[in-house]
Amino acid sequence: MIKLKNLKARSSDFEITPRTVISLLLLVILIISLTLYFTSNFRRTDRIFFFPDSRSGNTIGEARKIPRIPFDREKNMEIFVKELLLGPMSINLDPLFSTGTRLEKILFRNKIVYLDLNFMALLPDKRAVHDFSSSIMLVEKNIKFNFPFVENVIITILGQVPEIGL
């Protein structure tokens, strides 16, 4: 017969100390923080927004991070145009259109983007040094630069193509 010696479980082997609990909590918080950081940055993308300079009228780019929806080009363009219509972050740059201009509809078909803006786009902005036609051209430039797969941009206001003297 075989006798087993010292099979008694020591209480210190299974005891959870406060140091262990704190370490596990910190590890869990670190894992959650890293997961949230990477998933939130995964759904954001860098875009360049072009606005006219208020003093010189030259076009200047402004970098921003905006939300991105994977595999949905039309929705990504909608988010971009809505941000563009909000205006620049820098006080040295002018908005493209007057305050209150909104995107009514957007459609992306056959490499063409169709944008419909509300009537506020027609109203002149008092502090802008550019005119309506340059605002339309800057919207096209912004879209074609940030979405290189777009070949043409058609902008309408209340469903009508504005007459622009170029």
N, C-alpha and C positions, 0 to 999 in steps of 0.2 A: 504494500500500500504506500501511496505517495502522499506525503503531508505537504500542504501549501503553507508557506510561512508569510507573514506580514501582508495579508490580503485586505487589511483594514484600509478603507479610503480615508485619506487625510482630508480634513475639512478645508484646508487652504487650497487644495487643487481645484475645487469647484466654487470657490467664493468669488463673487463679482465685486470688485473694489470700485470706489467712486472714480478713481483714475481711469479704470477701464471704461466705465459708462461715459465719461467726458470725452475720452479718446474716440469712442465709437460715434458719439454725437457729432463731434467735429468732422469725422470722416464722412458721415452721412450728409452733413451740411456742405462739405466741399464737393461731393459728387453731385448733389442737387444744383449747386451754383454753377459748376462746369457744364452740366447738361443744359441749364437755362441759357447760359452765355452762348454756347455753340448753336443751340436751336434758334435763338433770337437773331443771331448774326447770319444764320443760314437763310433766313427769310428777309434779309435786307440786302440792298445792293447800292453801289455807288453810281451816281448819275451826275452829269455836268449840266447845269442850267445856264443858258446864255441870256443876259439882260443888258440893256444899254446903260452906259455910264451917264449919270445925271449932269456931269460937267462937260465932258467932251462929246458924248454921243457914241463913242466907240463901244463895240460889243465886248463884254467881259464875262468869262465863265465863273460859275460858282458851284463848288462841289458839295453834294449832300448825299446822305444815306436815306433811302426811302424803302418802304416795304416792297417785297417781291413775291409774286405767286408763281411757283414753278409750273412750267408748261402752259401758261395762259398769257400769250402775247398781248391780246386785246385788253385784258384786265390790267396788265403791267403798264401799257400805254395810257390807260385811263387814269391810273394812280399818278403817273408822271405828269400828264397834262393838268390834272387838278392841282398838283403841287406847283406847276409852272404858273398857273393862273393866280395862285395866291400871292405871287410876287417874290422879290429877292429877300434874302435875309440881311444883306448889307444895306445900310441907309444911303450909301453912295451910288446905288444902282436904282434905276427906275423900273416899275412894273411894266409889263407888256401892254396891259389894258387897264381901264379904270376899275376902281374898287367895285366889287359886286358882279364882275364878269364870271360866269359859271359855264361849265361844260354841260350841255344838255344831253348829247348823245355822242357815242363814238362807235365806229364800225371799222373793222380791219378785214379786208377781202382782197385777194389777188395782189398782194404787196402794195395796196393802196389804203391809206388811213383817211376816213371821213370823219371830220369833227364838226359838230354843230354847237355854236355858242349862243348864249342868251343876248338880248338886245343891249345890255350894258356894255358890250364890246364896242358898240358904235359911238358911245359917249366919249368925248375927249378927256384925257387926264390932265389936270391943271399943272402938275409939276413935271410932266414928261417933256423931254426935248425931242422926241421922235414922233412920227405920224403913224396913222393907221396901217398904211401899206408896209412900213418897216416892222410893225408889230406882227403882221401876218407872216412876213418873211422870216422873222425870228422864231415864230412857232414852228415853221417848217424846218428851219435849221436845227432847232432843239430836237425835234423828233427824228430827223434823218441822222443826226450825230449819235444819239443815244440808242437808236434802233436801226442799225445799218441794213437790215433786211427790208426796210420800207423804201419803195421807189418813188412814191408820189403821196402828197398830202393835199386833201381837198377840204377847205374850211368854209363852212356856211354859217350864216347868222340867221336864226329863226327859219332855217331851211332854205334860205336864199344865198346864192354865191354873191359876195359883195363885189362891186365894181371897183377895181383898184387901178389908179393911174400910175404905172411904173415908169 
